Amino acid sequence: MSTAIKTAIASYGMSGKVFHGPLLKVNPSFEVLAVLERSKELSKELFPDAKIVRNYDAILNDPDIELVIVNTPDKLHYEMAKAAIIAGKHIVVEKPVTLKSSEAEELAELAKEKGVVFSVFQNRRWDADFRTVEQVIKEAKFGRLVEFESHFDRYRTTITPDTWKEEGDEYSGVLYNLGSHMVDQAFVLFGWPKAVTAHLKIVRKNGVVADYYDIRLEYDEFAALLKCSYLVKDPGARYTIHGEYGTFYKYGIDAQEENLKAGHLPEGEDWGREEPELWGTLVYEEDGEDVEELIETIPGNYNIFYDNVFEAVRNKAELLVKPEEAVKVLQILEACLQSNREKRTIFL
């Protein structure tokens, strides 16, 4: 049996407390040795035996630590990830992996040179709704794909004070936050688009960074529409997929994040399951007759990500989230910024 990977978490804010901490806590393939907290000791609740360190060098200089989770504010990812790779550590970096695709490319090459595993925490590939959409598209009962539409809407009328996510330049805001997930999902489903058109806006009063986007990714025979707004009181369908012979609708959003925020650990056979009233509906034509199917939602499971990281580190397995994919996602996000700035379609 392979030994657990000795791990350090580089931050214990929202992502550390809600996502990485609980996922590592329930996974026996990882042992958290250290957590970086500048002044608090919140990680003691999940990891009473782990060291709390006050600076990043304490992690980099610890020879026992094999894996570093770089989950700090976005602008710090590049330098911290690079330092960890140079120190010979495997790394998992929060999305967006860096602010610029050139930085991500550099990290990917450096990780290859150093022989370390480098993955990006694109956990929403294992949302229940997205896993179900993957299956529906693969089965293609609706025939040739005509249009794919995905929404990640929220309702937040106020600006949260003193948070880096609500301030900064064009790399801040919702595009590099939720947009990183949605563009990654589109890339997983459809690959590299032919063209990108994007509109970014600030819709909340007193906002300073974009909290709305409307992205259109063009492919050979269809378009993928990705939309997000922070002022949607009553959300519509999460996914709408139109094919030549039918349509798939899926309402509701994966519940894992809310359950993790509520303090539930991601374990047990019911983890990630969705109530039947939120299952998707597929309506299509078959042999001249209309058919309506209720599509059972595949359970969400963020644990799959860290199971794969363990296999990659210990057994040289192929990564499910490759750094090269993260580079492509950033290039698409950069095209979105260019499209919005220049008010035109960017052909890739």
Protein Blocks (a to p, Z undefined) as FASTA:
>chain_A
ZZddddddfbdcfklmmmmmmmmmmmmkbccfbdcdfkbcklmmmmmmbccdfbfklmmm
mmkbmbdcdfbdfklmmmmmmmmmmnopacdddddfblbfklmmmmmmmmmmnopacddd
dfklmgfklmmmmmmmmnomnopafbdcdddddddfbdcehiaklgccfkgcjklmmmmm
mmmmmmmmnopafbdcdddddfbghiabdcbdcdddddfkbccdddddfbbfbacdfbdc
ddfkbccddedjdfklmmmmnopacedjkgoiacfklpccddddeehiacdddddddddd
fklmmmmmmmmmmnopacfbdfklmmmmmmmmmmmmmmmmnopacdZZ
